[in-house]
C-alpha cells in the first residue's frame, strides 16, 4: 500500500515528491559509495572516485540550499 500512497502523493505534488524520493535515493547512494570507497582504503594519486563522491554530495547540497528555495520563491 505504500506504493499506492506514493503514487497518490505524486499526482497531487509531482515536483515535491520527485525531490523527496530523489533525495532519499541520492542519500542512499552517497552512504553506500562512502563505505565502498572506505573499504578500498585511502585514495592514492588523484583519487578520482573520491572526487566524484564529493562532487555528488556538493551537487546534492546545492540543490536543496539554492535551487529548491528559488523554486519555492517563484511559486
Buried (B, 14 or more C-beta within 10 A) or exposed (E): EEEEEEEEBBEEEEEBBEBBEEBEEBEEEBEEBEEEBEEEEEEEEEEEEBEEBEEBBEEBEEBEEEEBEEEEEEE
